[in-house]
Amino acid sequence: MTIKVQAEDFDVGAELVALTDGDHGVGGLCSFVGLVRDMAGTEPIGAMTLEHYPGMTEKALVEIEAEACERWPLSSTLIIHRYGRLEPGDRIVLVAAASAHREAAFDGCHFLIDWLKTRAPFWKLEDTPDGGQWVSARADDDKAAARWAAASDKTEAAE
């Protein structure tokens, strides 16, 4: 289980190799890479600045990762999230989940990014022609996360 919050870029291939290196029980590895777009709706974006609270952010990511590992039989997970000023096309985030079977890897990865988007304390400031604009929470992100909360409620009710 690996968590990194950093300003530096990362090498996706090298990170994924390191995640499963020597673990021959892994049958599925699923990953997601988030990138900075050059548009927000119809508004051009020149850059995005991501801010976070050191310590608080890592604690939240540890909790997100632990919940994923409670829900699925994951052999390893990875969360890398960048902060600072990023340009369009730059990598922001990498999440990955490895498991003996593909379904757990897919579900674990999907859960990690959905929970990260709604529960991790990061703030985004977009540079637009009209000046800096803070990015608000999106209803689509909340809707995506709600399906995992609903799945958890169903599991608890069955127990």
N, C-alpha and C positions, 0 to 999 in steps of 0.2 A: 504494500500500500504506500503510494508515494503522492505527496502534495508539495507543490512548488508555487510560490507567489513571487514573481520576479519581473524586473524591467526588461531583461534581455530576451531576445528571440530564442526559439528552441528549434531543434532539428526533429521533426516528427518521426522520421524513420529510425533515427538513433534512439529516441525515447521509447518507441514501441519494441525495438529489439531488446533494449535493456529491461523492459517490463516482463518479458517472457523468457529471457535468456536462461537456459538450463532447465526450465520447467517443461518437461515433455508430457505432462498431464494436461496441458492446455490444448483444447481442441477448437476453441473459438476465441478470437480477439476482435473486438469491435471498438472503433474509435470515432471521435467527432472533432473536427477542427473548426473553430469560429474565426472569421476574418472581418476586418474593418471594411465596410462598404463605402462607396463614394456618394451614396444618396441615402437620404432618410425621407421616404415618401417621394415628394417632388423637389425636395430641398437638397442642393449639392452639399457634400461634406468634404472639407479640406483636411481634417484630422479629427481624432477623438482622443481625449485625455481621460484615462481611467484612474480613479482614486480609490483608496481603501484605508482601513485602520489596521496597521500591523498588529498581530496578536489576535484581534477579534476575527479577522478574516480567516486566518489559518484555523482557529478553533471551529468556526462555522463549517469550513471545508472538511475537517476531521469528522464532524458530526454527520455531514452529508455522506461521506465515504463509509462511515460505520453503518449507517442505515442501509445503504446499498448492499453491504456485505451481510447484513442480517436478513435481507429479503431474498437474496440469490446466492447460490454457491459459487462465489467469485474467488479465483485463486490469486488474483492481483488486480489492482485498480491504479489509475493515474489521473491526477488533476494538476494541470499547469495553467495558471492564469497570470497574464501580464498586467502591469500597470504602467502609468506614464503616458507620454504622448505617442500615439500610433497613427500612421498614415494609411490611406485606403490600400487594401491588399495585404497589410500586415496581419500576422497571426495574433489573435487575442487569447484564445483558449484551446487547450487540448484535454479531452477526457477520454479515457479508455477503460475497458473492462475485459478481463480474461477469465475464461471458465473452461471446464471440461467440455461443455456443450454450448452451441451457438445461441440458443434461445436465451440462456442466462446472460451471456455476453451482450447480446443486443438489448435486452431489457435493462440490465445494469447500466450500460452506457447511456441509454435514453433517459433513465431515471437520474443519473448523475448530472447531465446537462440541464434537464428540466428543473431539478431541485436547486442547482447552482444559480440558474437565472432568476429564481424567485426568493432564495433564502440566503445567498451569500452577500455580504455587505460590500458591494462595489458600486461606485457612482461614475456615470459617464457624462462627459461634457463634449458636445459636438461643436466643432468650429464650422459655422455656416457664413454665407455672405452677410447675414444680418447680425453676426456676432456669435458669442457662445450661447448654447442652449443645452440645459440639463435634460437628459433623457428620462422620461417618466416610465413607470412600470407599464407593461403592455398587457392588455386583457388576454391576448393569445398566450402569453407566457403563463399567466395565472390559470388559464383553462388547461394548458398542458400539464401543469403541476397538479391540478385538481384531480386528474385521472389517477395519479399515483396515490393521492390521499384517499380517494374512493376505493382503490384496490386494497389499501391498508385497512380501511374500515371493514371491508368484506372479510378479510383474513381474520381480523380480531373477532368478528361476530361468529365466525365458524368455529373458533377455538373454544 
